[in-house]
Amino acid sequence: MHDWVHTIDVAATIVVLKTPPGTGHLVGVALDESPFPEIVGTICGDDTIFAACRSAADAVTLAATLRDLGR
């Protein structure tokens, strides 16, 4: 996470991750294959990933977990 994710924000039930250009799909695949039960699915662009969560609380939890992984 530290090398590939610049920012992590929460918007209701969605965690929004910003990456360097051209790397959004790499992080998206890693999230899709991850064991995080909060993630329902992802939508990946060139430099942005939307990770849909089951609830707003799950989104906050996921964002905190991902931030901790980036340290």
C-alpha positions in Angstrom: 0.0 0.0 0.0 2.8 2.4 0.9 4.2 2.5 -2.6 1.0 2.3 -4.6 -1.6 4.3 -2.8 -1.3 8.1 -2.3 -4.6 8.8 -0.5 -7.5 6.9 1.1 -10.8 8.6 1.7 -14.3 7.5 2.7 -17.5 8.6 0.9 -20.5 7.0 2.6 -20.1 3.3 1.9 -17.2 3.7 -0.6 -13.5 3.8 0.1 -11.7 5.9 -2.6 -8.1 5.2 -3.2 -5.9 7.4 -5.4 -2.8 5.8 -7.0 -0.1 6.9 -9.4 -1.3 7.0 -13.0 -1.6 3.6 -14.6 -1.6 1.6 -11.3 -5.2 1.7 -10.3 -6.0 -1.8 -11.7 -3.0 -3.3 -9.9 -4.3 -2.2 -6.5 -7.8 -3.1 -7.5 -6.9 -6.7 -8.2 -5.1 -6.9 -4.9 -8.2 -5.6 -3.1 -10.4 -8.0 -5.1 -8.2 -10.9 -4.0 -7.9 -9.8 -0.4 -9.6 -11.4 2.6 -11.3 -8.1 3.6 -15.0 -9.0 4.3 -16.0 -5.4 4.2 -15.4 -5.2 0.4 -18.4 -6.1 -1.8 -16.6 -5.2 -5.0 -14.3 -2.6 -6.7 -14.3 -0.3 -9.7 -10.9 0.6 -11.0 -9.7 3.4 -13.2 -6.3 4.5 -14.3 -5.5 6.1 -11.0 -8.6 5.7 -8.8 -10.3 2.8 -7.1 -13.7 2.7 -5.6 -14.1 -0.1 -3.1 -17.8 -0.6 -2.3 -18.4 -1.7 1.3 -21.5 -3.2 3.0 -22.0 -0.2 5.3 -20.6 3.1 6.2 -19.0 1.6 9.3 -17.3 -1.0 7.2 -15.9 1.7 4.9 -14.4 3.5 7.9 -12.9 0.2 9.2 -11.5 -0.7 5.8 -10.0 2.7 5.3 -8.3 2.5 8.7 -7.0 -1.0 8.0 -5.6 0.1 4.6 -4.0 3.2 6.1 -2.3 1.0 8.7 -1.0 -1.3 5.9 0.6 1.7 4.3 2.7 2.6 7.3 
